[in-house]
Amino acid sequence: MIKTSGFNCCGGSYASQPQFSNNTLKYLSCFQGTLDKMIREMSGAQLTDSISHNFITQMIPHHQAAIEMSRNLLQYTTLIPLQDIALGIISEQTKSIENMKEILCKCSDSLNSAQDLKQYQMNFKEITGVMFSGMKNAAMSNSINVSFMNEMIPHHKGAVEMSQSALCFPICSGLKPILNAIIVSQKKGIQQMETLLYDINKCMQC
């Protein structure tokens, strides 16, 4: 269900909030469908005794969702810096998916102890619980640009924290550079979006 923060699904709007435009509703509907799919696939991934395997199978749908959300945004935004961010997400995360698929079979042979598997999965559930909540409850408005960044920042933070968590355990050597690349690129994306949000909010107050 789309949380419209002021939109009444029966056709009206709350007194203090504007009704969402048709474009905003189309954008949010696509976003919600992508988010629901991501949560299902990450939560329902087939797990093994390999943290490396588990990370890859849970991160691929996470990356795929970012790609689909960015493509959705590009249908609406005319803000060039945000277009650049979205195109960067598509390019970087498509490559990351390809890299993870290439090493999946090899990394699946890197097994972990029951204790490490349990701790890793506990960390995963905690991190993704915060991420899912942050994305579901992101502040939405008729500014699709602002809505996208409010949704994508917790998504990126989740990727950083999941990667950092995996690096705390014995994992496949081929996965480590991919994790470090995720951390660097997602931190950069967070900083870019937070800066752009600040600039947008500052202009709105002028």
N, C-alpha and C positions, 0 to 999 in steps of 0.2 A: 504493500500500500504506500502511495506517495504521501509524505508528510508535507503539506503545502504551506504550513505556517501562516494560515490566514485565508486559504481558499476553501470555500464551502463546496463540496462535491455535488451538492444539489443545485448549484448554479449561482449562489450568492457569494458574499465575502464577509469576513468579520469586520466590524466597524472600524478597527484600527489598522487593518491591513488591506492593501490593494488586491484585486482579483488577478490571478495569473493570466498572462496572455496565452493564446493558442500555441505559439512557438515555445513558450516556457513549458507548457504542459506536455508537448510532444518531446521536448528535450528530457524532462524529468521522467516521463514514462519509459523512454529508452534507457536512461540511467538506472532506474529502478530494476528493470528487467535484467540488465547486465550485472548489477550488484547481487541480485538474488541468485543468478546463475553462478557467479563467483563463489558466493558463500556455500552453495550446495556442493560445488566441485572441490573446493578446498577442504570442506568439512568431511566430504565423503570419499576422499582419495584413498586408494588401496594402499595400506601401510605394510611395511616389511620390517625385518630386523636391521635395516640399514637407515641411519639418519640421512645419509647422502641421498638415497633413493626417495625417502619421504619428503625431504626438502624440495627436491626437484618436482615431484608429482604434485606437491601442494603450491609451489611457486609458479608453475606454468599457468594455471588458471588465473592466478593473481595478476601476472603480467598480461595475459590475454584480455582481462577485463580493462586494464589501463589503456590498452590499444583501442578497444571498442569504445570506451568512454571518450577517448581523445578524438576518434573519428566522428563520434556523435557531436562533440563540441564544434568541430571544424565545419559542420553544416550551418552553424549559426553565428560564430564569432567573426567580427571584423577587426578585432584588436590584434595588431601584428605581433607584439611581444608574446601574447598568449598563443597565437597560431604557431610561433616558433617553438614554444614549450611543448605544445601538443604534438607537433611533427617530430620533435626530439624524442618524446616518449615513445611514439610509434616506431621510430628507427632503432632506438637503443633497446627497447624491450622485445622487439621482433628478433634482433640479433641475440639477445640473452636467451630467449626461448630456443633458438637454433643451437646455441652452444650447450645448453642443458640437455637437449634431446640427443646430441652427439655423444655425450659422456654417460648417459643414463645407464646403459647396460653395464659398462665397466664399473661405474660407481655403485651399482646395486650389489656388487660383490664385496663392498666395504661394510662389514657387519659391526654392530655395536652391542654392548652388554645390555641386559634387561634394565639395569639401573639407569644407564645413560638414556636409553630409549624412553623410559618413563619420565625422566626429568625433562628431556627435550620436548616431549609431547605436552607436558604440563606448561612449559614455557610457551609453546606454540598456541595453546588454547588461551592463555592469558593475553598474549600479544594480539591475537586475532580477535578476541572478544572486545578489546578496546578499539581495534581498528574497525570492526564491523559496526559497533555502536557509533563511533565517530562519523562514519560514512552515512549510516542510516539517519542520524540526527543532525547532519550538517545543515547550517542555516541556508535557506533557499529564498530566492527573490526573483523578480522579473529580470534581474541582471544575470544572464546565463554565465557570463564570464566569472562573476563572483561565486555563483553556485558551484561551478566546476572546480574552482580552486579550493573552496571550502570542503568539497568532497574528496579531491585528489591529495590534499596535504596529509590527512590521516592514512590514506592508502599508501603513500610514499613512506611515511613514518613506520608503518607496519612492515614494509619490505626491509627497511634498514634494521629494525629490531629483530626480525626473523633471521636475517643474514648474520647479525652479530651473535645471536643465540647459537646458530649452527656452528660458528667458528669456535665456540667454547668446548666442542666435543671432537673426538677423533672422526675425521671425515675423509672422503676421497681427495687425494691431492689435486686432481683436476678440477674439483669444485671450488677450491679456495680462491683462485683468481676471479672466478665469476661472482662469488659472494662479495669480494672486495670491490669489484666494479659496480655491483648493485648499490653498495653502501655509498660510494663516491657519487654516482650519478643521481641517486635519489636524494641525498643530502643537498646536492646542488639544485635539484628541482624544487625542493622545499624552500630553499632560500630565495630562489627566483620568484616563486609564487607568493611567498610572504611579503617580499618587497613590492611586487606588483599590487597585491591587495592593499598594502599600506598607501601606495600612491593613489589608487582608485578611491579609497576612503577619504584621503586628504582632499582630493579634487571635489568630492561630493560635499564636503564641508565648506568649500569656498563660496 
